Structure formats: structure tokens, C-alpha cells
Amino acid sequence: MTDKTQADAASEQTDAAKLEESAPVITQHKLKLGKTELKYSTHVGLMPLKNDQGEIEAEMFYTAYTLDGKGKPGKRPLTFVFNGGPGSSSVWLHLGALGPKRVKMHDEGWMPAPPYKLVDNPHTWLDQTDLVFIDPVGTGFSRAAKPDGAQKYWSLQGDIESVGTFIRMFLTRYERWASPLFLAGESYGTTRAAGVAGHLIEKGIAFNGLILISTVLNFQTLRFTHGNELPYALYLPTYTATAWYHGKLPDDLAAKPLRDVLDEVEAWAENEYTVALMKGDKLSADERAEVITRLARYTGLNPQFIDNGGLGINIMLFCKELLRDQKRSVGRLDSRFKGIDAAAVTMTFDHDPSYSAIMPPYTAMFNDYIRRDLKYQTDREYEILSFEVFSKWEYQRGEFPDTSEAMRKALAQNPYMQLLICTGYYDLATPHFATQYTLNHTRIDPELRGNIHTADYSAGHMFYLDVKSLAKFKDDVSAFFGVALKD
């Protein structure tokens, strides 16, 4: 570390230790949606999180959009939004799907050539709900007062409590206690949303609806650890969808609509394949050969490769192996994406092509937008995705954290709450079949199962990158708001 870098780090720590409350920056804007013009105000600022002595221990950055001239602000629906990680800022949902502006990508979601552009978002939710984008501590511009104080917020429970505190304070400071309330979370943000809903119902704060985007509530469905066979069966349909998209399936399957193919694969995955995984070494030679044949048929992988690796296919091996003959890998966040890869060198991809495609455009456009359009000035680095937060995160229950029970309790205590669960067929981070499995094992009372609504998209983890999926997402959410706000 150079002397200059050391000085900068020391200065940042000193500044952080002197956190003082400041007023949000307020600006006014207009957006044309067809023949309708939306006039709205934006509040950008830092919400202080204080200890019992009134000292600021951390600040949480937020961007709030309020529609002007549409009745009393305190009565309009209000949606709190965050992404996941853990360690991610809210930039993806903010500038990708929900906000009045979006980063311009190619229609399928591919990365454009720089310099990048920000355009009006005709599919913004602002015509139906005010929006508050939250960056948890350690992401975005949100910081703890002291470096050693951040760990308090980097845990399952600490995160839930801090976001819950932010919501309570926002309702108080902006006088929104009488508003219909919604939570929208993506990826780990769905873990957080379920936990926050369960946490806040105990404090008297009830939500009209939860919108869970690329859902993970039970991490046992995702983690490829020794002795946990569950992910192998739950990932298989997404492997199939990926192979179907890239033309790697046999002709008879390739000729069918994707949903028809998935129906066949899902039925086999939760029956014969699950039984085979349970049997393990007890499988006969003929049974093992039949499973390998099926896996090769449904994944596009070489039977010998499957045999060599056992009957379970790890996600990273799949991403690397499917297009190895082309010296390409497929994306984890979105398996439609292809990446240039050192094909013969490694067993996992060099980089996630779907992540690499979105990071530069979103980083550039957020930093330009927040300063140029929203007039928020700071020298802090906006942490789009903090790997420090991710690496230091503390999960309750060790390997397999689970907030599905918190969601069940919140629904039982507030039977008016509706759930919209959105999944992408090409999502290898939170596969759609894993989400179905969790819902089928959450023990939600039969009388409340009608509160659960689902929507599928022909794209990946951030399915809204695809413009057709983005439009469908807005339609699905509009219908959901109609149900959740029905008297």
C-alpha cells in the first residue's frame, strides 16, 4: 500500500467516525408514459441508524420516488426495494426494472458498446406505487460509523433488523404509516424480504404484498455441499432449459416448446432421479446406466463426463462444460449469455459472462445519474457489489439459512398479505424448480395458498434485462397490485 493510499484510507475511517445527520437532496422531474405525464419528486439521502445513546452507528443510503399530484401522499402505495448478494446495492432493480430510468442494453439484455446510456423506463412502477430503493450497510453509499462496527449488520438477523429499522424510520419521517405497504426483493433480497416481513409483523407493521424476484428462502436447495443431494435434482430443469436454448438437446426435445420439455424433466427429477440420488452406491449397474442416459439427454452433456463425475452435476461444471467444444461458457446469472473462455485450462469458467455484461453499464450510469440528474454529491465510492460484505457475512443455521418459516408466520398473522413470486427459466443462481420445492415445503395453510401468485420468464436471474420479459413483468405486477389492494 502506498503512502497516499494509506492516507486516503485513514481519512475515510476518520470521516466515517464523524457521521452526522444531513437532509436529503430533493429534486423534481417529469416522465412521459404514452399520453400520460408523470410528475414526481426524488429524495436522495442517508438514513441514520442510532444506538440507545442517540449516536449514529451507521447510515443507509436511499433513493425515494414520490408521485406528485395524485391524492394524499400518505395514502398512496409505498414499495421498499432492495437487491441481494448479500453485498449488493439496489442499482439493478432501480435502473433495470422499477425506477423511472433504466440502463439501455440490447433487447435481449446483452452488453452494449460504451459509452452507455440511460433512457426513460416505460415499464416503471411509479404510476402505481411510490418507490424507496434501499442500500444495506456496506453497499452503495451506506457505511458504518467505524470499520469494526460494520459486522453488526453483516448477518442474517442483523441485516433484517437494520432494514426493518430503516422502514420504521422512513414511515415516521415521511408520514407514511397509513400507506399500503409492499416489499420487493431480488435474490438474497427475497431472503431478506421474507425475514423483514416476519420481523416487522411482530412490531405491528403489516405489508399488503411481497414481490419476490428470483427467490431463495431455503439455502439447502442451492448449496452443492457434501451430503446434500437436493440441488442436483432442483437444478436439472434449468440445465435443460439452458441446453434447449443453446441447441444442445436431442432433436425430439429441441422441437418442443420449452415448457413442454420442462414438464417432462421436472416429473423425472422429482421422481426417478430423486430416488436414484437417495440410493447412491446402492444403484445397480443397469439403474446407473439409465440415469446417466437420461441426464445426458436432458443436459446435452457427454455421458462419459456425467459418469466420471457421479450422478450429480455441479453448477460450475455445467456452465463450463456445455459449450466447451466452442470454447465458450454459459452464465450463472443468465445462462443465455455466452462468455469467451480458456476452454482447455480450467474446470470452472474464467468469469460469469452474464455478470460481466451488466457491471460496467450499471456502474457508469448510476454514478452519472445520481450526481448529474439527482444532484447528490459525494466522493464516496458507490459499492455496486461488495465482495467484502459477501465474504464476511454470517448466516444463522450455518450452511443452510432459511427464512421460509418467517414468511409463513407473517402470512399466518396477516392473512391479507399477497405474494408474487417471479422466476426466470435461465436462472442458474436461484433456479425456478428450487423455488417451487421451497413453496411446496413451507407448510402454508391451505386457506392461504390462494395468496401466492407466480410468474415465469424466458430469461435469467435478472429477467428484466430482456425487454419482452420486462414488459411482462410490469403487466404481472400491475395485476398483482390490483389483487393486493382489493378491499
Secondary structure, 3 states (H helix, E strand, C coil): CCHHHHHHHHHHHHHHCCCCCCCCEEEEEEEEECCEEEEEEEEEEEEEEECCCCCEEEEEEEEEEEECCCCCHHHCCEEEEECCCCCECCHHHHHHHHCCEEECCCCCCCCCCCCCCEEECCCCCCCCCEEEEEECCCCECCEECCHHHHHHHCEHHHHHHHHHHHHHHHHHHCCCCCCCEEEEEEEHHHHHHHHHHHHHHCCCCCCCEEEEEEECCEHHHCCCCCCCCHHHHHHHHHHHHHHHHCCCCCHHHHCCCHHHHHHHHHHHHHHHHHHHHHHHHHCCHHHHHHHHHHHHHHHCCCHHHHHHHCCCCCHHHHHHHCCHHHCEEECCCCCCCEEECCCCCCCCCCCCHHHHHHHHHHHHHHHHHHHHCCCCCCCCCCECECHHHHHHCECCCCCCCECHHHHHHHHHHCCCCEEEEEEECCCCCCCHHHHHHHHHCCCCCHHHHHHEEEEEECCCCCHHHCHHHHHHHHHHHHHHHHHHCCC
